[in-house]
Amino acid sequence: MDAKTFALVALIGVPFGLVALLVVIHRLTPKAVWKTFIVQTLATGAFLGAIAAPYLIYLYDGEGNYFEDRDRLVGDAFALPAGAMVNQQRDRTVRLGDCWRNAVNWRSNVEFASPAAFDEWYRAEGWRKGVVDQIAGYYGVEAESISVAEGALELRMRDPKYQLVDDHKAYSQNVRILEFYEPFVCAAIEKSEDGSIALRACDPVSLERDTGNAGEVILNPSLKERTLEGRIFYAQGPSTCTNPVRRAVNETLGWPHPEGGEANISMGAILPGD
């Protein structure tokens, strides 16, 4: 049972099943017995349990967030200096690497304590190491084993083939061009079947998604505003996931338990770049 199927069963199937069972018991129980205090108490508890069951399954199988908070997620990856403020993104349903959605999908604006702090951060390019170290920890590999292709973590300008066009049909492309008008970093994360990870340069301006099969990391600093727009998308759950409930169900039913797999984005926000 994959993550999406399990989510539907846990969030919809389990409570409806428990309520249906309660209805059947009610119909089979004599009215005099049903109205006794003990039976009424048990029935109320069962009904409340049907409501609470999906949440309890989610808490137990989701195993909590991999990252403590957005400051740890963004701050560590982008090597932000002290005093930098990571703003909350609008969609609060997106998690910080839990084992339920099996993904990290975070887009936030970063404000620096001062223009000087931004300039120092920009010159130091600490994200070169921060991004690699974070991806290594999240996917459970050694940082030294991650292959970084030329240009993957370097500031660069967009491809000159992208030019603004005075045509309403080119609106979406023009928006992308204006969004990435200054030097940016775009690294696609590619994960092979043997578990090895490679970072390559990606193209955030293209209308065709250029995301790696394991995600992408984008830094889009503004030299004018001295701010940073950061995007982090990890398309699988952290290596620490065990999914105890889903694994137990699959083993009981004799079904294979899929390890990793595509991100469950149906219960999250729009992916970065969309």
C-alpha positions in Angstrom: 0.0 0.0 0.0 1.6 3.3 -1.1 1.4 6.6 0.9 -1.6 8.0 -1.0 -3.7 4.9 -0.7 -2.8 4.6 3.0 -3.7 8.2 3.6 -7.2 7.8 2.1 -7.8 4.6 4.0 -6.6 6.1 7.3 -8.4 9.5 7.0 -11.6 8.3 5.4 -11.9 4.5 5.5 -11.1 4.0 9.2 -13.5 6.5 10.7 -16.4 5.5 8.3 -15.7 1.8 9.1 -15.8 2.4 12.8 -19.0 4.4 12.6 -20.6 1.7 10.4 -19.6 -0.9 12.9 -21.1 1.1 15.7 -24.4 1.4 13.7 -24.5 -2.4 13.2 -23.9 -3.0 16.9 -26.7 -0.5 17.7 -29.2 -2.3 15.4 -28.3 -5.7 16.9 -28.4 -4.6 20.5 -31.8 -4.7 22.3 -33.1 -1.2 23.1 -33.2 -1.8 26.8 -29.5 -2.9 26.8 -28.5 0.0 24.5 -29.9 2.6 26.8 -27.9 1.4 29.8 -25.3 3.8 31.2 -22.4 1.4 30.5 -23.4 0.7 26.9 -24.0 4.4 26.2 -20.6 5.3 27.7 -18.9 2.7 25.5 -20.8 3.8 22.4 -19.8 7.5 23.0 -16.2 6.5 23.5 -16.3 4.4 20.3 -17.8 7.3 18.3 -15.1 9.7 19.7 -12.5 7.1 18.9 -13.7 7.0 15.3 -13.1 10.8 15.1 -9.7 10.6 16.8 -8.4 7.5 15.0 -7.2 9.2 11.8 -5.3 11.8 13.8 -3.7 9.2 16.1 -2.7 7.2 13.0 -1.2 10.3 11.4 0.8 11.2 14.5 2.2 7.7 15.0 2.9 6.9 11.3 4.1 10.4 10.4 6.7 10.2 13.2 7.0 14.0 13.5 9.0 16.5 11.5 12.6 15.8 10.5 13.4 19.5 10.9 12.5 21.2 14.2 11.3 24.4 12.5 11.6 26.5 9.4 14.6 28.4 10.8 16.5 25.1 11.1 15.4 24.0 7.6 16.2 27.2 5.8 19.0 28.5 8.1 21.1 25.4 7.9 20.7 24.9 4.1 21.5 28.5 3.2 24.0 29.1 5.9 22.1 32.2 7.1 23.9 34.5 9.5 22.6 35.3 13.0 19.7 37.7 13.0 18.3 36.6 9.7 14.5 36.1 9.8 12.8 33.3 7.9 9.2 34.3 7.2 6.4 31.8 7.4 5.0 30.7 4.1 1.3 31.1 3.5 0.4 27.4 3.1 0.7 26.0 6.6 -0.3 22.4 5.6 3.2 21.7 4.3 5.3 19.8 6.7 9.0 20.0 7.5 10.0 16.5 6.3 7.5 14.3 8.1 7.0 10.7 7.1 3.3 11.2 6.2 3.6 13.4 3.1 7.1 12.0 2.4 8.3 15.4 1.3 9.7 18.8 2.2 8.2 21.6 0.3 9.1 25.0 1.6 9.1 28.5 0.0 9.9 31.5 2.2 11.3 35.0 2.1 14.4 35.7 4.3 15.1 39.2 5.7 18.7 40.0 6.9 19.6 42.0 10.0 21.3 44.6 7.9 22.5 45.2 4.3 26.0 44.5 5.5 24.9 41.1 6.8 23.4 40.3 3.4 26.5 41.4 1.5 28.8 39.2 3.7 26.5 36.2 3.3 26.3 36.8 -0.4 30.1 36.9 -0.7 30.7 33.9 1.5 28.4 31.6 -0.5 28.0 29.3 2.5 25.1 27.6 0.9 27.6 25.5 -1.2 28.4 23.4 1.9 25.1 24.0 3.7 22.9 22.5 1.0 25.1 19.5 0.5 25.3 18.8 4.2 21.5 19.1 4.7 20.7 16.8 1.7 23.2 14.3 2.9 21.6 14.2 6.4 18.0 14.1 5.1 18.6 11.2 2.6 21.0 9.4 4.9 24.3 9.5 2.9 27.7 10.9 3.4 28.2 14.5 2.2 31.4 13.5 0.5 29.5 11.0 -1.6 27.2 13.6 -3.2 28.3 14.5 -6.7 28.0 18.2 -7.4 28.1 19.1 -11.1 29.5 22.4 -12.4 27.1 25.3 -11.9 24.8 23.4 -9.6 25.5 25.6 -6.5 27.0 28.6 -8.2 25.2 31.9 -8.8 24.5 32.3 -12.4 22.3 34.3 -14.8 19.3 32.9 -16.7 19.8 31.5 -20.1 20.0 34.4 -22.6 17.4 32.6 -24.8 14.8 33.9 -22.4 13.8 37.4 -23.4 10.7 39.5 -22.4 8.1 39.5 -25.1 5.3 42.0 -25.5 2.6 39.4 -26.1 -0.2 38.3 -23.7 0.5 34.7 -24.7 3.9 35.0 -23.2 2.7 36.2 -19.8 3.7 33.1 -17.8 7.2 33.1 -19.4 7.6 36.8 -18.7 6.7 36.3 -15.1 9.4 33.7 -14.7 12.0 35.9 -16.4 11.2 38.8 -14.1 11.3 36.5 -11.1 14.8 35.4 -12.0 16.2 38.6 -13.3 19.3 38.5 -11.0 21.9 35.8 -10.4 20.3 32.7 -8.7 21.2 29.2 -7.7 19.1 26.2 -8.9 20.2 22.7 -8.0 18.2 19.7 -9.1 18.6 16.6 -6.9 18.9 13.3 -8.7 18.8 10.0 -6.8 19.9 6.8 -8.6 18.6 3.3 -7.9 21.7 2.5 -5.8 20.9 5.5 -3.5 23.7 7.7 -4.7 22.8 11.4 -5.0 24.0 14.0 -7.6 23.2 17.7 -7.9 23.0 19.3 -11.3 22.2 22.8 -12.5 18.5 23.3 -13.3 16.5 25.9 -15.1 13.8 27.6 -13.0 12.8 29.9 -15.8 11.6 27.1 -18.1 7.8 26.5 -18.2 8.6 22.8 -18.3 9.5 21.7 -14.8 13.2 21.0 -14.5 13.1 19.3 -11.1 15.3 16.3 -10.2 13.6 13.0 -9.2 14.5 13.7 -5.6 13.8 17.4 -5.5 15.4 20.8 -6.0 16.9 23.7 -4.1 16.7 27.3 -5.3 18.2 30.5 -4.0 17.0 33.7 -5.5 18.7 36.6 -3.7 17.8 40.2 -4.5 20.7 42.6 -4.6 18.4 45.5 -4.7 16.2 44.6 -1.7 19.0 42.7 0.2 16.6 39.8 0.7 16.5 36.2 -0.2 13.7 34.0 -1.6 14.6 30.4 -0.8 12.9 27.3 -2.1 13.5 23.8 -0.8 11.8 20.7 -2.2 12.8 17.2 -1.2 10.6 14.8 -3.1 10.9 11.8 -0.7 10.6 11.3 3.1 13.7 11.4 5.3 15.9 8.3 5.6 14.7 8.0 9.2 11.1 7.1 8.3 9.9 3.7 9.4 6.1 4.2 8.9 5.2 1.7 11.6 1.4 1.6 11.0 1.6 1.4 7.2 4.4 -1.2 7.3 2.4 -3.4 9.8 -0.7 -3.2 7.6 1.3 -4.1 4.5 3.0 -7.0 6.3 -0.4 -8.3 7.6 -2.0 -8.2 4.2 1.1 -9.6 2.5 1.6 -6.5 0.4 5.0 -5.0 -0.4 6.0 -1.9 1.6 7.2 0.7 -0.9 10.4 2.4 0.3 10.6 6.1 -0.5 8.8 6.8 -3.8 7.3 9.9 -5.2 6.2 12.7 -2.9 2.7 12.7 -1.7 1.9 16.3 -2.8 -1.8 15.9 -3.0 -2.1 17.1 0.6 0.5 19.9 0.3 1.1 23.2 -1.4 1.9 23.9 -5.1 5.4 22.8 -5.8 8.2 25.4 -6.1 8.2 26.9 -9.6 4.6 26.2 -10.3 
